[in-house]
Amino acid sequence: MIVRTLFVLALVLVSVACGNRPLAEETNATGSEGGQAGSLDTTCSPTDQAQYVYRPARLQVVEACVRVAGTVVSSSTEADGDVHLQIRLDPPYQVLLRPGNQFEDGNLIVEPVCQFPPLQADAIRVCASDPDPLLGGIPGVGDHVWMEGRYILDSQHHAWAELHPLYRWGAINP
């Protein structure tokens, strides 16, 4: 109980300390609302994408919306139609990692949902009902980005931490 309380406190402190502070002068933002240019000094707010996660009971929601920054180190497609991104978090955000993330090389998993037609039977109907999946593309390997999404622990994968679903993202300009 104490460990969970300390973790939630650390999460709140990171969100307050980093959530509204610009990470860069200017970014290109992409999300389910479409692409737009802007700065990072905005408040994280969920989109409608959480309702398109198949079998949501497997995911323990920790925070409805969290902003992180890091570098994309890998990208793959999943049978459920999601893209599976591994993000090497910038130091201020590494507090969000859990012991289970070691199974993903110590990276945060980020999943934009319903990006491709799913092959997995229990995801087909859910993705077919998604009228506006994340628009504007997915960041590429090597891109330094900020991302906003629902912060969860995946009970089927070592309770590793994820942003699932991804709500929006943008490139961090050097």
C-alpha positions, 0 to 999 in steps of 0.5 A: 500500500505504501509503495503504491501511494509513493508511486502515485505521488511520484506520478503526480509530481512528474505530471505537475512538474513536466506536464505543462512545461514546454519541452521544445520551442515548437512541435508538430502535433498529431492526434485523433483531431488531426495534425496541427502545429503548436507548443507543448504548454497544453493540458493532457486531455483524453480523446475517444480512443479508450473505447476502442481497446479490445477486452479493456479489463486486462488493462489497469488504468492508473491515470486517464491522461499522461504526457511523456517525452522520449525517443522511438526505438522500435515499432511493430504491428500487432494482430489486434490492429494496434501499433506497438511502439517502444519509447526510450523515455527522457530522464524526467519520465522514467519514474513511470516505468515499472519492473515489467518494462524490463521485458521490453528493454526498459522502454515504455510501450505506447499503443495507437489502437486500430491502426490496421485491420485486425486479424485477432477475432476479439478486436475486429468488431471493436476496431470496425466501430472506430470512426476516427483512429489516430490520424496523421501517421505514427512516429518513426524509429529515432524520432524524439517525440512527446506523447499523450495517452492513458497510462495503464499497467498491462496485466497480461504482460508482466504488468508493464506500463503503457500508454494505451491508447495513444491520444496524440503525439508530436515531434520535439524540434531540436 
